[in-house]
Amino acid sequence: MRFSETPIVQRYSHGDIIITGGIVSNSVYIVLEGKVNVSKKVDNKNVLISTLEVGDVFGEMGLISGTVRSANVTAVGDCTIGIIDKDKFNEMIANLPEDFRAVVLALVNRLSFTTEQLSRIGLELEKTRRRVNALEFRLI
């Protein structure tokens, strides 16, 4: 099965929450139409990680690593999302050679770590911009 041929399809409107961080993963999603924002809460602030478009997949990291979802995903405008449930996804992964599955898991773990670090850097960048803007205002 190709991801673009998912049997389950859901439609969302602008601002609808598609997945919430901290919840156990049970599906993988593919953007069939429209866009979604991926954000992560860091120090009680939402940090935009990425905007995904048609053909992009999300929700896979939690299923592969067996951990809870690491980010929130919300609709940007109207969008259509294909959904692959956990059993079907695991069946697809089981068809990969065992050594390759280990490589995929290692990549997911590294990506998770990198995403966490970039989220924190994004938050620090936002704080620094506010400080610079405040200083510029005082100089005027």
Disulfide bonds with the S-S distance in Angstrom:
none
